[in-house]
Amino acid sequence: MSWIEQDEEATKNLPPVISVISINKQAMESVRNLNANITFGASSLTRVQEEAIATAVSATNRCRY
């Protein structure tokens, strides 16, 4: 949980990096959609393959997101 005011119900299943803007619903939805479109679905890889690559890169970079 961040120190920034959040809408707990609206952010239940979101990563913290997106949930911190939950008090601005339009901005949160825009960032969430942008993230989904950039991160997943723009390649011939399956979602599982994309997630595996993202996990490996995050682990290599010691990034918890």
N, C-alpha and C positions, 0 to 999 in steps of 0.2 A: 504494500500500500504506500502510495506517495503522500507527501505532505500537502499536495494540491487537492482541493475539494473535488470529489468524484461522485458520479451517480453509480452506486454499488450494483444495483440491479441491472443497469444497462451495460455494465462492463464485466459481468460475471465470467464470460468466456473469452475475453480479449486479453492480448498481451499488455503488460504495463505501459509499454512505449506508446500505445494507442489510447489506452484507457485514461491517461492523464488529461486528455482533451474532452472528456465525456460531458463536461458542463456546456459544451458547445456541440449539440447533437449533429448539426449539419457538417461541421468540420470533422467530427469523429467519423461519420459515415463516409465522407469524401476521402479521408486518409485511409480508412479501412478498404474501400473499393480500389483506390490507387495501389495500395500494397498488394491486394489480391491479384489485380491485373498485371502488375509488374513482376511479381514474384512467381505466380503460378498461372499456367494456361497459355503462355505465349510460346511454347515449344512443343516438340513432338514427344517429349518425355512424359511419363505418367506422373501423377501427383506424388505417388510414393517415391519415385526416383528423384523428383525435385526436392522433396522433403529430406531424403537421405543426403543429397548433395549439400543442402542448406545446413543440415546438422553437422556434417563433416567440416564444412568451412567455418561454422561457428565454433566448433570444438578446437580447430586449429588456431583460430584467432582468439581463443579463450573468451568468447563472447557468450553471455548467458541468454541472449535473445536469439 
